[in-house]
Amino acid sequence: MKFCQLLTYCISYPLLRFFVHFEVRGQEHLRGLEDGPVIQAGNDRKKRDSASGAE
């Protein structure tokens, strides 16, 4: 199973990076978090944001 995930990642990630620009903001707010559950909540209703959590 892990091999299939790695293979899928190695194929899909470069394609996504070519077509989609990702910007990560707010990483400083995550420093010091322990490994555990985290809730990610979007702040708008755009349909394209729901799948990726990106703006």
Summary of the structure (lengths in Angstrom):
residues: 55
radius of gyration: 14.4
end to end distance: 30.9
largest distance: 35.7
contacts: 63
relative contact order: 0.11
helix: 51%
strand: 0%
